[in-house]
Amino acid sequence: MTDTRFGGAGGALRVALLLGTGAVAGWLFQRLGSPLPWMIGPLVATALLSASGRVAVSVPDRIRPFGQIVVASQVGLTFSPDAAATLAAQAPAILATALATLIGIVGVSIAFARWNGMSYAQSFLASVPTSPVEAAEMTAARGLDPMPVIFLHTLRMSAVVVLLPFALFAVEGWPASRTMPYADQPFRLADIALLLAIGFAAMHLFRRLRVPNPNFLGPLAAMAALAVSGHGLAPYPAAILSAAQVVLGCWLGSTFRRDRMARAGRLAATGSATILALLSLCSALAVAIALAAGLDWRIVLLGAAPGGVTEMALTAKVLQRDATTVTAFHLTRIFLFMPSIPWIVALIARLDRPAPNAGDPP
């Protein structure tokens, strides 16, 4: 069995081979016309390798910020003054969507808790779109098993990234163009270095300020401020954006370990049903709000999806929808969710009867 964690030159080479495999899968999925090919392809390939148990794949956490920073910077650069005015005009619908999805997530997590073999608080922390690390820490702080929470978070993020783009393509029709956004953007090392430098600096600043999701929100805020002020930089070329997606896809896929999958058992099946119910409910709420507000239902659907802001913003970009508005939906939800999660968990925990942790943890 091969371990791809960094461990000298050999470890770095194994990580490079893993990412190379993901890139080949991304190229193949692009040729097939898949949505988000450079993320879904590596995710599928890496998940299959990891779940097979023959290769112990692991993408080091130190690499993952590269993918998040690139995508966040690219989205932030779309925040023109006109885009900011549009977002202000749509604020009521954005706020309503965030509140409706929060209520829906609480309802689904409570409804499926006992079926999953989890407590109400544990089920909510496994369902709420937030950082898996933070959700696991809050779960452990309540004396509950964090492993089912981590497993279901990974399953949810992967399912949303794969299912939602394919569903939109099925409704809208497969696009004739299979090229990446910014395919004609010139490759200038000085511009790329400047974007990366600003992105990493903003990420570290937000970490020091303890802002949630600093890897994404830091670069996003910095680039948005530059763009709104009229000093926006040239975006990343398609090759860099593709490489960022490969990193994120491989990281998601590498979390599907064989030992966890083998012991997941009933939790995997019930968790999948929970995720489908959650995605269906959020989608229905999004379409209803979009029709009531007269907005593009596709944008609201991506904004309400129970997935990560990075993946949904990138999905919007690839589907040639307004990634700025999609990001605004997710950021509103993040800033509503993050401060609210502790007291929601405390409230839900009062409904719990004494019960064992998930009976079949991953």
matplotlib code that plots the C-alpha trace (Angstrom):
import matplotlib.pyplot as plt

x = [0.0, 1.3, 1.0, 0.9, 1.5, 4.6, 7.6, 10.7, 11.2, 9.4, 6.3, 6.3, 6.6, 3.7, 1.5, 2.6, 1.6, -1.8, -2.5, -1.3, -3.8, -6.5, -5.4, -5.7, -9.2, -10.1, -9.0, -11.0, -14.1, -13.7, -13.6, -16.8, -18.4, -18.9, -19.8, -16.9, -14.7, -11.5, -13.1, -15.5, -12.9, -10.2, -12.8, -14.2, -10.7, -9.2, -12.3, -12.1, -8.4, -8.9, -12.0, -10.2, -7.7, -4.9, -3.5, -3.6, -4.3, -4.0, -3.8, -1.9, -3.9, -1.1, -1.9, -5.7, -5.5, -4.0, -7.2, -9.4, -7.4, -7.4, -11.1, -11.9, -9.7, -11.3, -14.8, -13.8, -12.6, -16.1, -17.3, -17.6, -19.5, -22.5, -22.4, -22.4, -25.5, -27.2, -26.5, -27.9, -31.1, -31.4, -30.6, -34.2, -34.2, -30.7, -31.6, -34.9, -33.1, -30.5, -33.2, -35.4, -32.5, -31.4, -34.9, -35.0, -31.7, -32.8, -36.0, -34.3, -31.6, -34.1, -36.4, -33.5, -31.6, -32.9, -32.9, -29.2, -28.6, -27.5, -28.6, -30.4, -27.4, -25.1, -27.3, -27.6, -23.8, -23.5, -26.0, -25.2, -23.0, -19.9, -16.3, -16.1, -13.3, -15.3, -18.4, -16.3, -14.8, -18.3, -19.5, -16.6, -17.1, -20.5, -19.1, -20.4, -18.6, -17.3, -16.5, -20.0, -20.1, -16.9, -18.1, -21.5, -19.9, -17.6, -20.5, -22.7, -20.0, -19.1, -22.8, -23.6, -20.6, -21.4, -25.2, -26.1, -24.1, -25.3, -28.9, -28.6, -27.0, -29.9, -32.4, -30.5, -28.9, -25.3, -23.3, -21.6, -18.5, -16.2, -13.6, -12.7, -13.6, -10.7, -9.3, -7.9, -6.4, -2.7, -0.3, 1.8, 3.9, 4.0, 0.2, -0.2, 2.4, 0.7, -2.7, -1.3, 0.6, -2.5, -4.6, -2.2, -1.7, -5.5, -5.9, -3.4, -4.9, -8.4, -6.9, -5.4, -8.7, -10.5, -12.9, -14.7, -13.5, -10.4, -9.0, -11.9, -13.2, -9.8, -8.9, -12.5, -12.7, -9.3, -10.1, -13.6, -12.3, -9.9, -12.5, -15.2, -12.6, -11.8, -8.4, -9.2, -6.3, -6.3, -7.9, -6.0, -5.7, -7.6, -4.6, -4.3, -8.0, -8.0, -5.1, -6.9, -9.9, -7.7, -6.3, -9.8, -11.2, -8.3, -8.6, -12.4, -11.8, -9.0, -11.3, -13.1, -11.0, -11.7, -11.7, -14.3, -16.4, -16.3, -17.5, -20.0, -22.6, -26.1, -24.9, -23.8, -27.2, -29.2, -26.8, -27.2, -31.0, -30.7, -28.4, -30.8, -33.8, -31.8, -30.7, -34.3, -35.7, -33.2, -33.7, -37.5, -37.2, -34.8, -37.1, -40.1, -38.1, -36.8, -40.3, -41.6, -38.7, -38.5, -34.9, -33.1, -33.9, -30.6, -28.6, -30.9, -30.6, -26.8, -27.0, -29.2, -27.4, -26.0, -22.5, -19.4, -19.1, -16.0, -17.6, -20.9, -19.2, -17.1, -20.1, -21.8, -18.7, -18.5, -22.2, -21.8, -24.0, -23.4, -20.9, -20.9, -24.6, -24.2, -21.3, -23.4, -26.1, -23.5, -21.7, -25.0, -25.7, -22.2, -22.5, -25.9, -24.9, -21.5, -22.5, -25.8, -24.6, -23.6, -27.0, -28.9, -27.0, -27.7, -31.4, -31.7, -29.7, -32.6, -34.8, -32.4, -33.2, -30.2, -29.0, -25.8, -23.8, -24.2, -24.3, -22.4, -19.8, -17.4]
y = [0.0, 3.4, 6.5, 9.8, 12.0, 14.2, 12.4, 13.5, 13.3, 10.0, 11.3, 14.5, 12.3, 10.1, 13.2, 14.5, 11.2, 11.3, 14.9, 13.8, 11.0, 13.5, 15.8, 13.0, 12.2, 15.8, 15.9, 12.7, 14.2, 17.4, 15.4, 13.7, 17.1, 16.6, 19.7, 20.7, 18.2, 19.3, 18.8, 15.9, 13.8, 13.9, 13.4, 10.2, 8.8, 9.5, 8.2, 4.9, 4.6, 5.4, 3.1, 0.2, 0.0, -0.7, 2.8, 4.9, 8.3, 11.4, 15.0, 17.1, 19.9, 22.3, 21.9, 22.5, 26.3, 26.7, 25.5, 27.6, 30.7, 30.5, 30.0, 32.6, 35.2, 34.5, 34.9, 38.1, 39.7, 39.7, 42.1, 45.2, 48.3, 47.3, 43.8, 45.3, 47.4, 44.3, 42.3, 45.2, 45.1, 41.3, 41.4, 40.5, 37.3, 36.4, 36.8, 34.9, 32.0, 31.8, 31.7, 29.2, 26.8, 27.0, 26.1, 23.3, 21.9, 21.8, 20.0, 17.4, 16.7, 16.1, 14.0, 11.7, 11.6, 8.4, 6.6, 7.4, 6.1, 9.6, 12.1, 15.2, 17.4, 15.0, 14.8, 18.6, 19.0, 16.4, 18.2, 21.9, 23.3, 24.4, 23.3, 19.5, 20.3, 22.8, 20.5, 17.6, 19.8, 20.9, 17.3, 16.1, 19.0, 17.6, 14.2, 12.7, 10.6, 13.0, 10.3, 10.0, 13.8, 13.9, 11.0, 12.6, 16.0, 14.5, 12.5, 15.7, 17.9, 15.2, 14.5, 18.2, 18.8, 15.8, 15.7, 19.4, 20.3, 17.2, 18.0, 21.5, 20.2, 17.7, 20.6, 23.2, 20.9, 19.9, 23.0, 23.0, 24.5, 22.4, 25.1, 26.4, 30.0, 32.4, 29.9, 32.9, 34.6, 35.1, 33.3, 36.0, 34.8, 38.3, 38.6, 35.1, 35.7, 38.9, 37.2, 34.4, 36.8, 38.9, 35.8, 34.1, 37.3, 37.8, 34.2, 34.6, 37.9, 36.3, 33.4, 35.7, 37.6, 34.2, 34.8, 31.6, 29.9, 32.1, 30.2, 31.3, 34.5, 36.2, 36.1, 36.7, 39.9, 41.2, 40.7, 42.0, 45.2, 45.8, 45.1, 47.3, 50.2, 49.9, 48.3, 44.7, 42.5, 40.3, 36.9, 33.5, 31.8, 28.5, 26.3, 27.7, 27.5, 23.9, 23.0, 24.5, 22.3, 19.2, 19.9, 20.3, 17.3, 15.0, 16.3, 15.4, 12.0, 11.1, 11.3, 8.1, 5.6, 1.9, 1.2, 4.0, 2.8, -0.8, 0.2, 2.8, 0.2, 1.4, 5.0, 5.3, 4.3, 6.3, 9.3, 9.2, 9.3, 12.2, 14.1, 13.6, 14.8, 17.9, 18.7, 18.2, 20.5, 23.2, 23.1, 23.3, 26.3, 28.0, 27.6, 28.9, 32.0, 32.6, 32.6, 34.9, 37.3, 37.2, 35.9, 33.4, 30.1, 28.5, 31.2, 30.9, 27.1, 27.2, 29.8, 27.6, 24.3, 22.7, 22.6, 24.6, 28.2, 27.3, 24.5, 26.3, 29.5, 27.5, 25.6, 28.9, 30.1, 26.9, 27.0, 30.7, 32.0, 34.9, 33.6, 36.9, 36.5, 32.8, 33.7, 36.4, 33.8, 31.5, 34.2, 35.4, 31.9, 31.5, 34.6, 33.6, 30.0, 30.3, 32.4, 30.5, 26.9, 26.7, 27.9, 25.9, 22.8, 23.6, 24.0, 20.8, 18.9, 19.5, 17.3, 14.4, 11.4, 9.5, 7.5, 5.9, 7.5, 6.4, 2.6, 2.1, 4.8, 5.1]
z = [0.0, -0.9, 1.2, -0.5, 2.4, 2.2, 3.5, 1.8, -2.0, -2.3, -0.6, -2.7, -5.9, -4.8, -4.3, -7.7, -9.3, -7.5, -8.8, -12.2, -12.2, -11.2, -14.1, -16.6, -15.2, -15.5, -19.2, -19.9, -18.3, -20.2, -23.5, -22.4, -21.9, -18.1, -16.0, -13.7, -15.4, -13.7, -10.3, -10.8, -12.8, -10.1, -7.4, -9.0, -9.9, -6.4, -4.6, -6.6, -5.8, -2.1, -1.7, -3.4, -0.5, -2.9, -2.8, 0.3, -1.3, 0.8, -0.4, 2.3, 3.8, 3.0, -0.7, -0.5, 0.2, -3.3, -4.9, -2.6, -3.1, -6.8, -7.1, -4.5, -6.2, -9.6, -8.1, -6.2, -9.4, -10.7, -8.1, -10.3, -9.1, -11.2, -9.7, -6.2, -7.0, -8.3, -5.1, -3.0, -5.0, -4.5, -0.7, 0.4, -1.7, -0.6, 3.0, 2.6, 0.9, 3.7, 6.4, 4.5, 3.9, 7.5, 8.7, 6.1, 7.2, 10.9, 9.9, 7.7, 10.3, 13.1, 10.8, 9.8, 13.1, 14.6, 11.2, 10.9, 14.4, 15.6, 18.1, 17.0, 17.7, 15.9, 12.9, 12.6, 12.8, 10.0, 7.8, 8.2, 5.4, 7.3, 7.7, 8.5, 10.9, 12.9, 12.8, 14.1, 16.9, 18.1, 18.0, 20.1, 22.5, 23.3, 24.0, 20.7, 18.1, 15.4, 12.8, 11.4, 11.1, 9.1, 6.9, 6.1, 5.4, 2.9, 1.3, 1.2, -0.4, -3.0, -3.8, -4.3, -6.5, -8.7, -8.8, -9.1, -12.2, -14.0, -13.0, -14.4, -17.6, -18.0, -17.7, -19.7, -22.3, -22.7, -23.8, -27.2, -25.8, -23.6, -23.0, -19.6, -18.6, -19.4, -22.0, -23.9, -20.9, -21.5, -19.2, -17.5, -14.6, -13.0, -12.9, -11.5, -8.8, -7.8, -7.5, -5.5, -3.2, -2.4, -2.0, 0.5, 2.4, 2.7, 3.8, 6.6, 7.7, 8.0, 9.9, 12.4, 12.7, 13.2, 10.3, 9.3, 6.1, 5.7, 2.8, 0.7, 2.3, 2.6, -1.1, -2.0, 0.1, -1.1, -4.8, -4.4, -2.8, -5.6, -8.3, -6.7, -6.4, -10.1, -9.5, -10.4, -11.6, -14.6, -13.8, -13.7, -17.1, -17.6, -16.9, -13.3, -12.7, -13.9, -11.6, -8.7, -9.4, -9.7, -6.2, -4.7, -6.5, -5.4, -1.8, -1.7, -3.3, -1.0, 2.1, 0.9, 2.8, 2.5, 6.2, 6.7, 3.8, 5.0, 8.5, 7.3, 6.5, 7.3, 7.8, 4.2, 2.9, 5.4, 5.0, 1.2, 1.6, 4.0, 1.6, -1.3, 0.9, 1.9, -1.6, -2.9, -0.2, -0.7, -4.5, -4.1, -1.7, -4.2, -7.1, -5.1, -3.9, -7.4, -8.9, -6.2, -6.5, -10.3, -10.3, -12.4, -10.7, -11.7, -9.7, -6.7, -6.9, -6.8, -4.0, -1.9, -2.5, 0.7, -0.7, -0.2, -1.5, -3.5, -5.4, -6.1, -7.2, -9.6, -10.8, -11.6, -13.5, -15.6, -16.3, -17.4, -14.6, -12.3, -9.8, -7.9, -7.0, -6.2, -3.9, -2.2, -1.4, 0.2, 2.1, 3.6, 4.7, 6.1, 8.3, 9.5, 10.1, 11.7, 14.7, 15.1, 15.1, 18.8, 20.1, 17.5, 18.6, 22.3, 21.5, 19.5, 22.1, 24.5, 22.3, 22.6, 24.7, 26.1, 23.2, 22.1, 19.3, 15.7, 15.9, 12.7, 12.5, 9.6]

ax = plt.figure().add_subplot(projection="3d")
ax.plot(x, y, z, "-o")
ax.set_aspect("equal")
plt.show()
